[in-house]
Amino acid sequence: MRYSSYCLILVTGFLLTNCARKVNLAFSVPEKMDYNYRLTSTTLSQTQVMGMDMENNSEQVMEYNIFATGNDANGNKQLRTRYTAIQINQTAMGQEMVYDSKDPSRNTEPNLEAIYDAMINKSFDLTYGPDGKIIEAQGLNELMEDVLDKAPAEVQETLKSQLGGEVMLQSFKAMTGFYPGKPLKKGDAWPISNDLNLGGMALQVDVVYTLEESKNGVAKIRIDGEIATDPEAPGMDIMGMSMKFDLQGTQQGYMWVNEATGWAEKSELLQLMNGNMQMDSPQTGNMTIGMSITSNQQLERIK
């Protein structure tokens, strides 16, 4: 056999073996697990009111620590989480608000400072089932109640819709709520659907995950999703204004998952939504406002 033919057989065999190799992505809690993550969210919301375009820009950076504490009586895994740093930069109607737990000299709003200071280094416990779904969050509601107590009474309902326990849980649910329940080969796809409530928006999110690559023990997963609000949902009330949302859009991105642990090393996600907001107040009456939201989210495991 010629040398070149022999090499071709070896290369072909290697490629076929790796294409057929199965990847098993499943939830686990490594012994002495102690991870740190940084979640960066940037959002641009645009509305059109009576022919005028208005923009609201925000960037939110949250760093948190999550570590194993043992099992409950049923053998479910328990992990403790605490926020170690928070940065907020928001510009709305020409006004800028800044909060930085690492550099308090940058803080511009005493009320905002008191609210987010109440979150730093406060912990809550998450209980996970064997499929990676969160069964229970202990201490999170108490933490959020403490945060809301630091806020002026007139904005507490607004903050509850933006920072309520269920809202804060969404990023944790997304990290471990995608497992396919079966071994995968390259190109395999599986759907996951979730009902979410974020900032008073009731959302239906239908996502298709696709195993795009497995390399050096890390699975690269493509994310393709569709998002739609429920126009019949109650919506939200802020300082006498009632708001309901009718928005549709997409989300696309990637996540890189450690195959040995099932935990994300990093992820990138772009969400685009367009539609209308129905607003009603004694001052304005009933108005239909055009709205678009562009959101980028980046998660990374840090040292």
PLY file of the C-alpha trace (Angstrom):
ply
format ascii 1.0
element vertex 303
property float x
property float y
property float z
element edge 302
property int vertex1
property int vertex2
end_header
0.00 0.00 0.00
1.35 3.38 -0.92
2.16 5.74 1.97
-0.23 8.46 0.74
-3.12 5.99 0.57
-2.37 4.77 4.07
-2.43 8.35 5.39
-5.74 9.01 3.62
-7.30 5.95 5.29
-6.09 7.11 8.72
-7.40 10.64 8.24
-10.75 9.41 6.91
-11.10 7.01 9.82
-10.29 9.77 12.30
-12.91 12.10 10.80
-15.60 9.44 10.72
-14.90 8.45 14.31
-15.12 12.04 15.53
-18.24 12.82 13.52
-19.95 9.80 15.04
-18.72 10.45 18.59
-21.54 11.09 21.01
-21.52 14.02 23.43
-23.47 13.62 26.64
-24.45 16.99 28.10
-26.00 16.53 31.51
-26.31 18.43 34.77
-23.75 17.69 37.47
-22.17 19.43 40.44
-18.42 18.83 40.57
-16.91 18.06 43.95
-16.00 21.29 45.74
-17.61 23.31 42.95
-16.88 27.02 43.44
-17.42 29.07 40.25
-17.46 32.79 39.52
-19.39 34.29 36.63
-19.87 37.70 35.05
-23.14 38.49 33.26
-23.14 41.61 31.08
-26.43 42.84 29.63
-26.75 45.85 27.35
-30.20 46.97 26.25
-31.40 49.64 23.87
-35.14 50.29 23.96
-36.68 52.70 21.48
-40.21 54.07 21.62
-42.12 56.45 19.41
-44.60 58.75 21.15
-46.61 61.28 19.12
-44.00 61.22 16.35
-41.07 61.63 18.73
-38.35 58.99 19.04
-37.13 58.24 22.55
-34.24 56.00 23.59
-33.29 54.27 26.82
-29.79 52.78 27.03
-28.70 50.55 29.87
-25.74 48.36 30.72
-25.81 46.01 33.67
-22.85 43.96 34.85
-23.36 41.42 37.60
-20.63 39.22 39.03
-21.62 36.34 41.24
-20.19 33.35 43.02
-21.95 29.97 43.05
-20.71 27.02 45.09
-21.88 23.59 46.21
-23.28 23.14 49.73
-24.47 19.49 49.56
-27.69 17.62 48.92
-31.19 17.91 50.32
-33.13 14.98 51.85
-34.13 13.79 48.37
-30.62 13.87 46.97
-31.15 17.04 44.96
-28.10 19.28 44.59
-27.92 22.51 46.56
-25.82 25.51 45.63
-25.35 28.88 47.30
-25.12 32.08 45.30
-24.10 35.63 46.15
-23.60 38.75 44.07
-20.04 40.01 44.49
-20.13 43.09 42.25
-22.75 45.13 40.37
-22.38 47.95 37.85
-25.30 49.87 36.33
-25.13 52.54 33.64
-28.46 53.86 32.40
-29.37 56.83 30.23
-33.00 57.84 29.81
-34.39 61.14 28.50
-30.94 62.73 28.69
-30.35 61.74 32.31
-27.60 59.32 33.30
-27.67 57.05 36.35
-24.56 55.21 37.48
-23.93 52.63 40.18
-20.63 50.83 40.70
-20.09 48.65 43.76
-16.35 48.48 42.99
-15.97 52.26 42.72
-18.63 54.06 44.79
-17.17 57.44 43.81
-18.93 56.98 40.43
-22.39 56.61 41.98
-24.84 59.33 41.01
-28.05 58.39 42.82
-28.16 57.80 46.61
-31.40 55.82 46.30
-29.89 53.58 43.62
-26.79 53.11 45.77
-28.84 51.99 48.77
-30.85 49.54 46.65
-27.92 47.76 45.04
-25.68 47.91 48.11
-28.34 45.75 49.77
-27.64 43.00 47.22
-23.85 42.83 47.48
-22.52 39.73 49.29
-26.01 38.63 50.31
-26.60 34.95 49.57
-29.51 32.72 48.59
-29.74 28.96 48.01
-30.81 27.12 44.85
-31.96 23.50 44.77
-31.50 21.68 41.44
-33.18 18.49 40.26
-31.22 15.83 38.35
-32.28 17.42 35.03
-30.77 20.79 35.95
-34.12 22.48 36.57
-34.29 24.74 39.63
-36.74 23.25 42.12
-36.54 25.86 44.84
-34.88 29.20 45.63
-34.49 29.79 49.34
-33.68 33.25 50.65
-34.12 35.04 47.32
-37.49 36.58 48.13
-36.15 37.74 51.50
-33.17 39.32 49.76
-35.39 41.14 47.29
-37.72 42.35 50.06
-34.70 43.85 51.80
-33.71 45.55 48.55
-37.21 46.95 48.01
-37.30 48.29 51.56
-34.39 50.56 50.64
-36.32 52.07 47.70
-38.78 54.99 47.84
-42.38 53.79 48.09
-43.36 55.26 44.70
-40.86 53.11 42.77
-41.13 49.85 44.72
-43.61 48.28 42.30
-41.41 49.21 39.35
-38.36 47.66 41.00
-40.32 44.56 41.91
-41.14 43.99 38.25
-37.49 44.52 37.28
-35.69 42.86 40.20
-38.26 40.47 41.66
-37.12 37.00 42.64
-38.48 35.31 39.51
-36.79 37.90 37.28
-33.44 37.36 38.99
-33.78 33.59 38.59
-34.05 33.69 34.80
-30.30 33.87 34.15
-29.70 30.91 36.48
-32.45 28.88 34.84
-30.99 29.52 31.39
-27.60 28.17 32.47
-28.87 24.71 33.36
-32.24 24.45 31.64
-31.09 23.35 28.20
-30.00 19.72 28.63
-31.26 17.43 25.83
-31.72 14.28 27.94
-29.85 12.11 25.42
-26.37 11.79 23.89
-25.76 14.00 20.87
-23.71 13.88 17.72
-22.60 16.89 15.73
-25.56 18.59 14.07
-28.19 17.22 16.46
-30.83 19.75 17.53
-33.42 19.79 20.30
-36.19 22.26 21.27
-36.82 23.89 24.65
-39.80 26.14 25.45
-40.16 28.43 28.46
-42.69 30.89 29.81
-40.93 33.90 31.35
-41.97 37.10 33.07
-39.41 39.87 32.75
-40.11 43.41 33.81
-43.87 42.94 33.53
-43.58 41.25 30.13
-45.05 37.75 29.94
-42.95 35.99 27.30
-43.16 32.71 25.44
-39.66 31.67 24.34
-39.19 28.77 21.92
-35.55 27.85 21.41
-33.78 25.29 19.24
-30.32 24.26 20.44
-27.90 22.67 17.98
-24.62 20.94 18.79
-22.31 22.65 16.34
-18.92 21.45 17.54
-17.17 19.41 20.22
-13.52 20.28 20.75
-11.10 19.83 23.66
-13.91 18.85 26.02
-16.07 21.89 25.22
-19.35 21.72 23.31
-20.26 24.71 21.14
-24.04 25.03 20.94
-25.93 27.31 18.57
-29.06 29.01 19.91
-31.96 29.99 17.62
-35.16 31.18 19.22
-38.42 33.02 18.77
-39.94 35.31 21.41
-43.45 36.66 21.74
-45.26 38.47 24.51
-48.71 37.47 25.64
-50.90 40.50 24.78
-53.58 39.21 27.18
-51.19 39.24 30.17
-51.91 41.79 32.95
-48.84 43.85 32.06
-47.41 46.22 34.64
-48.35 49.35 36.54
-45.82 52.10 37.21
-46.71 55.25 39.13
-50.30 55.30 37.90
-49.50 54.17 34.35
-50.74 50.82 33.05
-48.64 49.19 30.34
-49.28 46.10 28.23
-46.94 44.71 25.60
-47.41 43.16 22.18
-43.90 42.33 20.97
-42.36 39.62 18.82
-38.78 38.84 17.95
-35.85 36.48 17.80
-32.82 35.47 19.81
-29.63 34.05 18.38
-26.28 33.17 19.82
-23.91 30.53 21.11
-22.96 28.89 24.36
-19.84 26.93 25.17
-20.41 24.13 27.68
-17.86 22.09 29.61
-18.75 18.52 28.64
-17.43 17.04 31.89
-19.49 19.27 34.21
-22.39 20.44 32.03
-21.80 24.06 33.12
-21.38 26.93 30.68
-17.95 28.42 30.21
-19.40 31.35 28.30
-22.36 32.39 26.16
-23.38 35.16 23.78
-26.98 36.04 22.96
-28.62 38.73 20.85
-32.35 39.42 21.28
-34.39 41.60 18.92
-38.02 42.50 19.62
-40.46 44.84 17.87
-44.10 45.73 18.32
-46.27 47.98 20.44
-46.85 49.00 24.02
-50.35 49.96 25.13
-50.16 52.66 27.79
-53.03 54.09 29.79
-52.93 56.82 32.45
-55.20 59.63 33.67
-52.82 62.19 32.14
-52.41 60.65 28.67
-55.43 58.44 28.21
-55.04 55.26 26.17
-52.06 55.36 23.79
-50.42 52.88 21.42
-46.67 53.34 21.37
-44.29 51.73 18.89
-41.45 49.91 20.63
-38.27 48.04 19.74
-35.78 46.38 22.09
-32.27 45.24 21.27
-30.51 43.27 23.97
-27.05 41.71 24.12
-26.13 39.29 26.87
-22.68 37.88 27.54
-21.90 35.34 30.22
-18.39 34.28 31.11
-16.81 32.20 33.80
-14.12 34.24 35.55
-11.39 33.43 38.02
0 1
1 2
2 3
3 4
4 5
5 6
6 7
7 8
8 9
9 10
10 11
11 12
12 13
13 14
14 15
15 16
16 17
17 18
18 19
19 20
20 21
21 22
22 23
23 24
24 25
25 26
26 27
27 28
28 29
29 30
30 31
31 32
32 33
33 34
34 35
35 36
36 37
37 38
38 39
39 40
40 41
41 42
42 43
43 44
44 45
45 46
46 47
47 48
48 49
49 50
50 51
51 52
52 53
53 54
54 55
55 56
56 57
57 58
58 59
59 60
60 61
61 62
62 63
63 64
64 65
65 66
66 67
67 68
68 69
69 70
70 71
71 72
72 73
73 74
74 75
75 76
76 77
77 78
78 79
79 80
80 81
81 82
82 83
83 84
84 85
85 86
86 87
87 88
88 89
89 90
90 91
91 92
92 93
93 94
94 95
95 96
96 97
97 98
98 99
99 100
100 101
101 102
102 103
103 104
104 105
105 106
106 107
107 108
108 109
109 110
110 111
111 112
112 113
113 114
114 115
115 116
116 117
117 118
118 119
119 120
120 121
121 122
122 123
123 124
124 125
125 126
126 127
127 128
128 129
129 130
130 131
131 132
132 133
133 134
134 135
135 136
136 137
137 138
138 139
139 140
140 141
141 142
142 143
143 144
144 145
145 146
146 147
147 148
148 149
149 150
150 151
151 152
152 153
153 154
154 155
155 156
156 157
157 158
158 159
159 160
160 161
161 162
162 163
163 164
164 165
165 166
166 167
167 168
168 169
169 170
170 171
171 172
172 173
173 174
174 175
175 176
176 177
177 178
178 179
179 180
180 181
181 182
182 183
183 184
184 185
185 186
186 187
187 188
188 189
189 190
190 191
191 192
192 193
193 194
194 195
195 196
196 197
197 198
198 199
199 200
200 201
201 202
202 203
203 204
204 205
205 206
206 207
207 208
208 209
209 210
210 211
211 212
212 213
213 214
214 215
215 216
216 217
217 218
218 219
219 220
220 221
221 222
222 223
223 224
224 225
225 226
226 227
227 228
228 229
229 230
230 231
231 232
232 233
233 234
234 235
235 236
236 237
237 238
238 239
239 240
240 241
241 242
242 243
243 244
244 245
245 246
246 247
247 248
248 249
249 250
250 251
251 252
252 253
253 254
254 255
255 256
256 257
257 258
258 259
259 260
260 261
261 262
262 263
263 264
264 265
265 266
266 267
267 268
268 269
269 270
270 271
271 272
272 273
273 274
274 275
275 276
276 277
277 278
278 279
279 280
280 281
281 282
282 283
283 284
284 285
285 286
286 287
287 288
288 289
289 290
290 291
291 292
292 293
293 294
294 295
295 296
296 297
297 298
298 299
299 300
300 301
301 302
